Structures are given as C-alpha cells and as structure tokens.
Amino acid sequence: MSATRASIEIKSDIESHFPKLRVLTSKIADVRVRKRDAELEKFKNELINKAMERYDLNSLKDVASFRAYRGFFWKIGVDPTKNRPASEALIRRILRGENLPCINTLVDAYNLASIKTEIALAAFDADKLKGNLLMRVAKTGEEFVGIGMSKPMVLKGGEVVVSDEEKLVAIYPHRDAEDTKVTEQTKNVLLLVYGVPGIFEETLRNAAHVATEFITRFCGGERRVEE
C-alpha cells in the first residue's frame, strides 16, 4: 500500500469560501478488479429498476442533493447543464433508457453506490498516489490530463482541484486524472466521497459505507480507514 493517508487536507482559501464543504475518504486494500462480473450485472439491473421507480426526468433537477451539487458547480464556474454532477448524470442515463458505463467491476460498483446514495464518488489507484492529498485552488497554467483525454487541458486558475505531492489527481468534484484511475491491475484503492455545501456529513458517511460495501462485495478487499 502506498503512504497516502486516508484523509485530505483542505486549504484555508477553500474552507473560507466554502465553510461547509466536507470530503470523506476510505482505503480498500487487496482488491481484485475484473472487466465484468455476472453477479454485478444482475445487481446493476436491480438498482436500475429501483432508480426508474424512484425518479423521473422532469423532477430530477429538484432533488435536494442534485440541487446542492448544481449550486456548487455554478459557484466554481462549471455549467451543470453541460457537465452534470456524476450521480445525476448516471440516473439521467437510466431514465433515458441508455446503458450505464461498463468500465470495470470496481468503477461499476462505486457508480452503483453513487446512484443509490445520490452522492458523487471517485476512486484512485492508491499505489499511484504520492504522499498526502490536498484540496486547493488551481494555479494559472497548471496542466491536467483527465480520464480519456489525449492531451492535457491548461487550467485558467481558480478551479478547485485535488493534488498529491507531485500532480493533480482531480478537478473537484467532476473530473478525475488518467494517471491514477482504477484499472484491472489496481490492488489498493483510495475512495473519495465528494461533498458540497448543503449535503450533511452523515449523508457522506452513508455513501462511503455503501460504496465500500459494493466494492468489497464484487471486488473483495478489506476496508482499512474511513474518516
């Protein structure tokens, strides 16, 4: 396991601007990530059916948690009608009759947790992280390579980002880095539960619990730390 600790430091300028912003983390060690799993696909269909019973496209924007994420997106300069919060985007796909992304068993598992809890989640290959994590304001000209990007994007400065001691690992809370993504070679995972003002810490803790339960159910592993 890498030396990355199971917590994230939030810089004072972020805390002063968003005093009620909370982020939780959890480590899961010794996972086994596969491309697909029949039991996971069956479970996925069950959660899809429940989501279709619970939500509809017309009222989705009024769900309290999605409104909280949308409000945060506007404040950080991201248009949530073009870059939707992760959990809302997944549920919209379901309601439109579109297939959910099929990445690998671990990513698919925490995506299902995001659907169930309405909370944005991310997972990183912990062995590719260097040192401690830090949430801060991006500097002008910093480069970030998100998952699937062929070339880096140059940040304007002022974006909310997460970095380790060497590089950016996420643009908070909607884009994660290519270098630290979870693959079938991943053995140890750091899970981030992305909170925003308006979402209670208890809700985030429940999301961390659900995500850890789903991941260990389909990928094995052992939860080490949760804060």
VEXROVEX-303923 format. One record per atom (N, C-alpha, C): atom name; residue number from 1; residue in one letter; x, z, y. Coordinates in steps of 0.05 Angstrom, whole numbers. Layout:
<atoms>
atom_nr_rest_X_Z_Y
CA_NUM_A_X_Z_Y
...
</atoms>
This chain:
<atoms>
atom_nr_rest_X_Z_Y
N_1_M_17_0_-24
CA_1_M_0_0_0
C_1_M_18_0_25
N_2_S_9_-14_45
CA_2_S_25_-15_70
C_2_S_23_12_84
N_3_A_39_15_105
CA_3_A_39_40_120
C_3_A_17_42_141
N_4_T_0_21_142
CA_4_T_-21_21_162
C_4_T_-39_46_159
N_5_R_-44_61_180
CA_5_R_-61_84_177
C_5_R_-90_76_177
N_6_A_-107_94_169
CA_6_A_-136_87_165
C_6_A_-151_93_191
N_7_S_-139_92_213
CA_7_S_-154_95_238
C_7_S_-143_75_258
N_8_I_-157_72_280
CA_8_I_-149_53_300
C_8_I_-149_66_328
N_9_E_-128_63_343
CA_9_E_-126_74_369
C_9_E_-140_55_389
N_10_I_-156_67_406
CA_10_I_-170_52_427
C_10_I_-157_58_454
N_11_K_-145_38_467
CA_11_K_-132_43_492
C_11_K_-151_54_514
N_12_S_-139_68_533
CA_12_S_-156_82_553
C_12_S_-172_63_570
N_13_D_-161_38_575
CA_13_D_-177_20_592
C_13_D_-202_10_577
N_14_I_-201_8_551
CA_14_I_-224_1_536
C_14_I_-244_25_535
N_15_E_-233_48_530
CA_15_E_-250_72_529
C_15_E_-265_78_555
N_16_S_-251_73_578
CA_16_S_-263_78_604
C_16_S_-285_58_610
N_17_H_-282_33_601
CA_17_H_-302_13_606
C_17_H_-325_14_586
N_18_F_-319_22_561
CA_18_F_-339_25_541
C_18_F_-337_52_528
N_19_P_-345_73_542
CA_19_P_-341_101_532
C_19_P_-355_107_506
N_20_K_-375_93_498
CA_20_K_-390_99_474
C_20_K_-383_80_451
N_21_L_-361_65_454
CA_21_L_-353_47_433
C_21_L_-338_62_411
N_22_R_-346_58_387
CA_22_R_-333_70_364
C_22_R_-327_50_343
N_23_V_-304_53_329
CA_23_V_-296_36_307
C_23_V_-288_54_284
N_24_L_-298_49_260
CA_24_L_-290_64_237
C_24_L_-274_47_218
N_25_T_-258_60_202
CA_25_T_-241_46_183
C_25_T_-242_59_156
N_26_S_-236_43_135
CA_26_S_-234_53_108
C_26_S_-214_37_92
N_27_K_-198_50_76
CA_27_K_-179_37_59
C_27_K_-190_36_30
N_28_I_-187_13_18
CA_28_I_-194_10_-10
C_28_I_-169_-2_-24
N_29_A_-159_13_-43
CA_29_A_-135_5_-57
C_29_A_-140_-7_-85
N_30_D_-122_-24_-93
CA_30_D_-123_-35_-121
C_30_D_-148_-51_-127
N_31_V_-156_-68_-108
CA_31_V_-180_-85_-113
C_31_V_-172_-110_-130
N_32_R_-192_-122_-142
CA_32_R_-187_-147_-157
C_32_R_-207_-167_-145
N_33_V_-196_-186_-129
CA_33_V_-212_-206_-115
C_33_V_-213_-232_-132
N_34_R_-238_-242_-136
CA_34_R_-241_-267_-151
C_34_R_-257_-286_-134
N_35_K_-257_-311_-143
CA_35_K_-272_-332_-128
C_35_K_-302_-327_-129
N_36_R_-313_-322_-153
CA_36_R_-341_-318_-157
C_36_R_-346_-297_-179
N_37_D_-370_-286_-179
CA_37_D_-378_-267_-200
C_37_D_-408_-270_-204
N_38_A_-416_-273_-228
CA_38_A_-444_-278_-235
C_38_A_-462_-255_-226
N_39_E_-453_-230_-230
CA_39_E_-469_-207_-223
C_39_E_-472_-205_-192
N_40_L_-450_-212_-178
CA_40_L_-452_-212_-149
C_40_L_-471_-232_-139
N_41_E_-472_-256_-152
CA_41_E_-491_-277_-143
C_41_E_-520_-268_-148
N_42_K_-524_-254_-170
CA_42_K_-551_-244_-175
C_42_K_-559_-223_-154
N_43_F_-540_-205_-148
CA_43_F_-545_-184_-128
C_43_F_-549_-197_-101
N_44_K_-534_-218_-95
CA_44_K_-537_-233_-69
C_44_K_-566_-243_-66
N_45_N_-577_-255_-88
CA_45_N_-604_-265_-87
C_45_N_-624_-243_-82
N_46_E_-620_-220_-93
CA_46_E_-638_-197_-89
C_46_E_-638_-189_-59
N_47_L_-614_-187_-47
CA_47_L_-613_-179_-19
C_47_L_-624_-201_0
N_48_I_-620_-226_-8
CA_48_I_-632_-248_8
C_48_I_-662_-246_8
N_49_N_-674_-241_-15
CA_49_N_-703_-238_-16
C_49_N_-713_-215_1
N_50_K_-698_-193_0
CA_50_K_-706_-170_16
C_50_K_-704_-176_46
N_51_A_-683_-191_54
CA_51_A_-680_-198_82
C_51_A_-702_-216_91
N_52_M_-711_-234_74
CA_52_M_-732_-253_81
C_52_M_-759_-238_84
N_53_E_-762_-216_70
CA_53_E_-786_-200_73
C_53_E_-786_-182_98
N_54_R_-761_-175_106
CA_54_R_-758_-156_128
C_54_R_-758_-169_155
N_55_Y_-747_-193_157
CA_55_Y_-742_-205_184
C_55_Y_-757_-232_186
N_56_D_-760_-240_211
CA_56_D_-768_-268_217
C_56_D_-753_-277_241
N_57_L_-750_-304_243
CA_57_L_-733_-315_265
C_57_L_-743_-309_293
N_58_N_-769_-307_296
CA_58_N_-780_-303_323
C_58_N_-773_-276_334
N_59_S_-772_-256_317
CA_59_S_-768_-228_327
C_59_S_-740_-218_322
N_60_L_-722_-234_310
CA_60_L_-696_-225_303
C_60_L_-680_-215_327
N_61_K_-683_-229_349
CA_61_K_-668_-222_374
C_61_K_-676_-195_384
N_62_D_-699_-184_376
CA_62_D_-709_-158_386
C_62_D_-700_-135_369
N_63_V_-687_-140_347
CA_63_V_-677_-118_330
C_63_V_-656_-102_346
N_64_A_-659_-75_347
CA_64_A_-644_-58_365
C_64_A_-613_-62_361
N_65_S_-604_-63_337
CA_65_S_-575_-66_332
C_65_S_-565_-93_342
N_66_F_-580_-114_338
CA_66_F_-572_-140_347
C_66_F_-572_-142_378
N_67_R_-591_-128_390
CA_67_R_-592_-127_419
C_67_R_-567_-113_430
N_68_A_-558_-92_416
CA_68_A_-534_-77_424
C_68_A_-509_-95_423
N_69_Y_-507_-110_401
CA_69_Y_-484_-128_398
C_69_Y_-485_-151_419
N_70_R_-509_-162_423
CA_70_R_-512_-183_443
C_70_R_-504_-173_471
N_71_G_-513_-149_478
CA_71_G_-506_-137_504
C_71_G_-476_-134_507
N_72_F_-463_-126_486
CA_72_F_-434_-123_487
C_72_F_-420_-150_490
N_73_F_-430_-170_475
CA_73_F_-419_-196_477
C_73_F_-420_-207_505
N_74_W_-443_-204_518
CA_74_W_-446_-213_546
C_74_W_-425_-200_564
N_75_K_-421_-174_560
CA_75_K_-403_-159_577
C_75_K_-373_-167_573
N_76_I_-366_-177_550
CA_76_I_-339_-185_545
C_76_I_-335_-215_548
N_77_G_-356_-229_558
CA_77_G_-354_-257_565
C_77_G_-358_-276_542
N_78_V_-372_-267_521
CA_78_V_-379_-284_498
C_78_V_-409_-289_498
N_79_D_-417_-314_497
CA_79_D_-446_-321_497
C_79_D_-457_-317_468
N_80_P_-474_-296_464
CA_80_P_-483_-290_437
C_80_P_-503_-310_426
N_81_T_-512_-329_443
CA_81_T_-530_-350_433
C_81_T_-513_-373_421
N_82_K_-487_-373_427
CA_82_K_-469_-394_416
C_82_K_-451_-381_394
N_83_N_-442_-357_399
CA_83_N_-426_-342_379
C_83_N_-441_-317_372
N_84_R_-458_-319_353
CA_84_R_-476_-296_346
C_84_R_-461_-273_333
N_85_P_-470_-249_337
CA_85_P_-459_-226_322
C_85_P_-461_-232_292
N_86_A_-441_-222_277
CA_86_A_-438_-230_249
C_86_A_-463_-225_232
N_87_S_-473_-200_234
CA_87_S_-496_-194_217
C_87_S_-521_-210_224
N_88_E_-525_-214_250
CA_88_E_-548_-231_258
C_88_E_-544_-259_249
N_89_A_-520_-270_251
CA_89_A_-515_-298_242
C_89_A_-521_-301_213
N_90_L_-513_-282_196
CA_90_L_-517_-283_168
C_90_L_-547_-283_161
N_91_I_-562_-265_175
CA_91_I_-591_-263_170
C_91_I_-605_-289_180
N_92_R_-596_-300_202
CA_92_R_-608_-325_211
C_92_R_-604_-348_191
N_93_R_-581_-348_178
CA_93_R_-577_-368_157
C_93_R_-597_-365_135
N_94_I_-602_-341_127
CA_94_I_-621_-335_105
C_94_I_-649_-345_113
N_95_L_-657_-338_138
CA_95_L_-684_-344_147
C_95_L_-688_-374_151
N_96_R_-666_-388_155
CA_96_R_-668_-418_158
C_96_R_-666_-432_130
N_97_G_-663_-416_109
CA_97_G_-661_-428_83
C_97_G_-633_-439_77
N_98_E_-613_-431_92
CA_98_E_-586_-441_88
C_98_E_-571_-422_69
N_99_N_-551_-433_55
CA_99_N_-535_-417_37
C_99_N_-517_-398_52
N_100_L_-512_-375_42
CA_100_L_-492_-357_54
C_100_L_-465_-368_47
N_101_P_-445_-362_64
CA_101_P_-417_-370_57
C_101_P_-409_-358_31
N_102_C_-395_-373_15
CA_102_C_-383_-363_-11
C_102_C_-353_-365_-8
N_103_I_-341_-343_-1
CA_103_I_-312_-342_5
C_103_I_-297_-332_-20
N_104_N_-301_-307_-26
CA_104_N_-291_-294_-50
C_104_N_-307_-269_-54
N_105_T_-303_-255_-76
CA_105_T_-320_-233_-83
C_105_T_-319_-210_-63
N_106_L_-296_-205_-51
CA_106_L_-294_-183_-32
C_106_L_-307_-190_-6
N_107_V_-301_-213_5
CA_107_V_-314_-221_30
C_107_V_-344_-224_27
N_108_D_-353_-236_5
CA_108_D_-381_-238_0
C_108_D_-395_-211_-2
N_109_A_-381_-192_-14
CA_109_A_-392_-165_-17
C_109_A_-396_-151_9
N_110_Y_-376_-153_27
CA_110_Y_-380_-139_53
C_110_Y_-398_-155_71
N_111_N_-401_-181_67
CA_111_N_-422_-196_82
C_111_N_-450_-186_74
N_112_L_-453_-180_48
CA_112_L_-479_-169_40
C_112_L_-484_-142_52
N_113_A_-463_-126_54
CA_113_A_-466_-100_67
C_113_A_-473_-103_96
N_114_S_-462_-123_109
CA_114_S_-468_-129_137
C_114_S_-498_-136_140
N_115_I_-508_-152_121
CA_115_I_-536_-160_122
C_115_I_-554_-135_118
N_116_K_-547_-119_99
CA_116_K_-563_-95_93
C_116_K_-564_-75_116
N_117_T_-541_-71_129
CA_117_T_-539_-50_149
C_117_T_-541_-59_178
N_118_E_-541_-86_182
CA_118_E_-542_-98_209
C_118_E_-517_-92_226
N_119_I_-495_-85_213
CA_119_I_-470_-78_227
C_119_I_-449_-99_221
N_120_A_-433_-106_241
CA_120_A_-411_-125_238
C_120_A_-388_-111_224
N_121_L_-377_-125_204
CA_121_L_-355_-114_188
C_121_L_-332_-134_186
N_122_A_-309_-124_181
CA_122_A_-286_-141_177
C_122_A_-268_-128_156
N_123_A_-253_-144_141
CA_123_A_-234_-133_122
C_123_A_-208_-149_124
N_124_F_-186_-134_122
CA_124_F_-159_-146_125
C_124_F_-143_-139_101
N_125_D_-125_-157_94
CA_125_D_-105_-152_73
C_125_D_-86_-131_84
N_126_A_-88_-107_75
CA_126_A_-73_-85_86
C_126_A_-43_-88_83
N_127_D_-34_-102_63
CA_127_D_-6_-106_59
C_127_D_6_-126_78
N_128_K_-11_-140_93
CA_128_K_-1_-159_113
C_128_K_-3_-147_142
N_129_L_-12_-123_144
CA_129_L_-12_-109_170
C_129_L_13_-93_173
N_130_K_23_-92_198
CA_130_K_48_-79_204
C_130_K_43_-55_223
N_131_G_47_-31_213
CA_131_G_44_-8_230
C_131_G_15_-1_236
N_132_N_11_12_259
CA_132_N_-16_21_267
C_132_N_-32_0_281
N_133_L_-58_3_281
CA_133_L_-76_-16_294
C_133_L_-83_-5_322
N_134_L_-87_-23_340
CA_134_L_-92_-17_368
C_134_L_-113_-35_379
N_135_M_-134_-24_392
CA_135_M_-153_-40_407
C_135_M_-146_-39_436
N_136_R_-143_-62_448
CA_136_R_-134_-64_476
C_136_R_-144_-89_489
N_137_V_-137_-92_514
CA_137_V_-144_-116_529
C_137_V_-122_-137_525
N_138_A_-130_-161_520
CA_138_A_-110_-183_515
C_138_A_-95_-190_540
N_139_K_-71_-198_537
CA_139_K_-54_-207_559
C_139_K_-58_-238_562
N_140_T_-56_-247_587
CA_140_T_-58_-275_592
C_140_T_-36_-291_577
N_141_G_-45_-311_562
CA_141_G_-25_-328_548
C_141_G_-20_-320_520
N_142_E_-31_-297_511
CA_142_E_-27_-289_483
C_142_E_-41_-310_465
N_143_E_-29_-315_442
CA_143_E_-39_-334_423
C_143_E_-52_-320_399
N_144_F_-74_-333_389
CA_144_F_-89_-321_367
C_144_F_-97_-344_348
N_145_V_-91_-341_323
CA_145_V_-100_-360_303
C_145_V_-122_-347_286
N_146_G_-146_-356_290
CA_146_G_-169_-345_275
C_146_G_-171_-359_248
N_147_I_-187_-347_230
CA_147_I_-192_-358_204
C_147_I_-202_-387_206
N_148_G_-188_-405_193
CA_148_G_-197_-433_192
C_148_G_-186_-449_215
N_149_M_-172_-437_234
CA_149_M_-161_-452_257
C_149_M_-136_-467_249
N_150_S_-133_-492_258
CA_150_S_-110_-508_253
C_150_S_-87_-503_273
N_151_K_-94_-493_296
CA_151_K_-74_-487_316
C_151_K_-84_-462_332
N_152_P_-65_-448_345
CA_152_P_-73_-424_359
C_152_P_-89_-429_384
N_153_M_-107_-410_390
CA_153_M_-121_-411_416
C_153_M_-105_-393_435
N_154_V_-104_-401_460
CA_154_V_-89_-386_481
C_154_V_-110_-370_496
N_155_L_-106_-344_497
CA_155_L_-125_-326_509
C_155_L_-122_-326_539
N_156_K_-145_-323_553
CA_156_K_-145_-323_582
C_156_K_-135_-296_593
N_157_G_-137_-275_577
CA_157_G_-130_-248_586
C_157_G_-156_-234_592
N_158_G_-158_-209_584
CA_158_G_-182_-193_588
C_158_G_-199_-191_564
N_159_E_-195_-207_543
CA_159_E_-210_-205_519
C_159_E_-204_-178_505
N_160_V_-224_-168_491
CA_160_V_-219_-144_475
C_160_V_-208_-153_448
N_161_V_-184_-143_441
CA_161_V_-171_-152_417
C_161_V_-161_-128_400
N_162_V_-156_-133_375
CA_162_V_-143_-113_358
C_162_V_-116_-125_349
N_163_S_-95_-109_351
CA_163_S_-69_-117_342
C_163_S_-56_-96_324
N_164_D_-37_-106_308
CA_164_D_-20_-86_295
C_164_D_5_-85_312
N_165_E_28_-77_301
CA_165_E_52_-74_317
C_165_E_67_-100_322
N_166_E_57_-122_310
CA_166_E_70_-147_313
C_166_E_52_-170_324
N_167_K_26_-168_319
CA_167_K_10_-192_324
C_167_K_-20_-184_327
N_168_L_-35_-203_338
CA_168_L_-64_-199_340
C_168_L_-77_-204_313
N_169_V_-95_-186_305
CA_169_V_-109_-190_280
C_169_V_-139_-195_283
N_170_A_-149_-191_308
CA_170_A_-178_-197_312
C_170_A_-184_-199_342
N_171_I_-203_-216_349
CA_171_I_-215_-215_375
C_171_I_-241_-200_370
N_172_Y_-243_-177_382
CA_172_Y_-265_-158_376
C_172_Y_-291_-167_389
N_173_P_-313_-166_375
CA_173_P_-316_-160_346
C_173_P_-326_-184_330
N_174_H_-315_-207_336
CA_174_H_-328_-231_324
C_174_H_-309_-252_312
N_175_R_-283_-247_313
CA_175_R_-265_-267_301
C_175_R_-240_-253_290
N_176_D_-233_-259_265
CA_176_D_-210_-246_252
C_176_D_-188_-266_247
N_177_A_-164_-256_243
CA_177_A_-140_-274_242
C_177_A_-136_-286_214
N_178_E_-125_-310_214
CA_178_E_-119_-324_189
C_178_E_-98_-310_173
N_179_D_-77_-299_186
CA_179_D_-54_-287_172
C_179_D_-61_-263_155
N_180_T_-82_-248_163
CA_180_T_-88_-223_150
C_180_T_-114_-223_135
N_181_K_-125_-248_130
CA_181_K_-151_-250_117
C_181_K_-149_-241_87
N_182_V_-171_-234_76
CA_182_V_-172_-227_47
C_182_V_-173_-252_30
N_183_T_-156_-253_10
CA_183_T_-155_-276_-8
C_183_T_-156_-265_-37
N_184_E_-155_-283_-56
CA_184_E_-155_-275_-84
C_184_E_-129_-261_-92
N_185_Q_-109_-262_-75
CA_185_Q_-84_-247_-80
C_185_Q_-83_-219_-68
N_186_T_-103_-213_-52
CA_186_T_-104_-187_-39
C_186_T_-108_-164_-59
N_187_K_-92_-143_-55
CA_187_K_-94_-120_-72
C_187_K_-104_-95_-58
N_188_N_-98_-93_-32
CA_188_N_-106_-70_-16
C_188_N_-119_-79_9
N_189_V_-141_-65_16
CA_189_V_-158_-75_38
C_189_V_-161_-53_59
N_190_L_-161_-61_84
CA_190_L_-169_-44_106
C_190_L_-195_-55_117
N_191_L_-216_-39_115
CA_191_L_-242_-46_125
C_191_L_-247_-35_153
N_192_L_-256_-52_171
CA_192_L_-263_-44_198
C_192_L_-293_-46_202
N_193_V_-305_-25_212
CA_193_V_-334_-25_218
C_193_V_-336_-27_248
N_194_Y_-345_-50_258
CA_194_Y_-345_-56_287
C_194_Y_-369_-44_301
N_195_G_-365_-24_316
CA_195_G_-386_-12_332
C_195_G_-387_-23_360
N_196_V_-409_-20_374
CA_196_V_-412_-26_402
C_196_V_-429_-4_415
N_197_P_-428_-1_441
CA_197_P_-446_18_454
C_197_P_-475_13_447
N_198_G_-489_35_440
CA_198_G_-517_32_432
C_198_G_-521_35_402
N_199_I_-499_36_387
CA_199_I_-502_40_358
C_199_I_-488_67_351
N_200_F_-503_84_339
CA_200_F_-494_111_333
C_200_F_-472_111_312
N_201_E_-455_131_314
CA_201_E_-433_134_294
C_201_E_-444_138_266
N_202_E_-466_152_264
CA_202_E_-478_156_237
C_202_E_-485_130_224
N_203_T_-495_111_240
CA_203_T_-501_84_230
C_203_T_-477_70_221
N_204_L_-455_73_236
CA_204_L_-429_61_227
C_204_L_-419_73_202
N_205_R_-422_99_199
CA_205_R_-412_112_175
C_205_R_-429_103_151
N_206_N_-454_99_155
CA_206_N_-471_89_133
C_206_N_-462_61_125
N_207_A_-456_44_145
CA_207_A_-446_17_139
C_207_A_-420_18_124
N_208_A_-402_36_132
CA_208_A_-377_38_117
C_208_A_-381_46_88
N_209_H_-400_65_84
CA_209_H_-407_74_57
C_209_H_-418_51_40
N_210_V_-437_36_52
CA_210_V_-450_14_38
C_210_V_-429_-8_31
N_211_A_-412_-15_50
CA_211_A_-392_-36_46
C_211_A_-373_-27_24
N_212_T_-364_-2_25
CA_212_T_-345_8_4
C_212_T_-359_8_-23
N_213_E_-384_15_-24
CA_213_E_-399_15_-49
C_213_E_-401_-13_-61
N_214_F_-407_-33_-44
CA_214_F_-410_-60_-53
C_214_F_-383_-72_-62
N_215_I_-362_-66_-46
CA_215_I_-336_-77_-53
C_215_I_-325_-66_-79
N_216_T_-327_-40_-82
CA_216_T_-317_-28_-107
C_216_T_-334_-35_-131
N_217_R_-359_-40_-126
CA_217_R_-377_-48_-148
C_217_R_-369_-75_-160
N_218_F_-361_-94_-142
CA_218_F_-355_-121_-152
C_218_F_-325_-128_-152
N_219_C_-309_-111_-140
CA_219_C_-280_-117_-139
C_219_C_-263_-94_-149
N_220_G_-276_-72_-158
CA_220_G_-261_-49_-167
C_220_G_-247_-36_-143
N_221_G_-226_-22_-149
CA_221_G_-211_-8_-128
C_221_G_-220_20_-124
N_222_E_-206_34_-106
CA_222_E_-210_62_-100
C_222_E_-209_66_-70
N_223_R_-230_79_-59
CA_223_R_-230_85_-31
C_223_R_-211_108_-26
N_224_R_-193_103_-6
CA_224_R_-172_123_0
C_224_R_-179_140_24
N_225_V_-187_127_46
CA_225_V_-191_142_71
C_225_V_-215_130_85
N_226_E_-231_147_97
CA_226_E_-252_137_115
C_226_E_-254_156_138
N_227_E_-254_146_163
CA_227_E_-255_163_187
C_227_E_-277_154_205
</atoms>
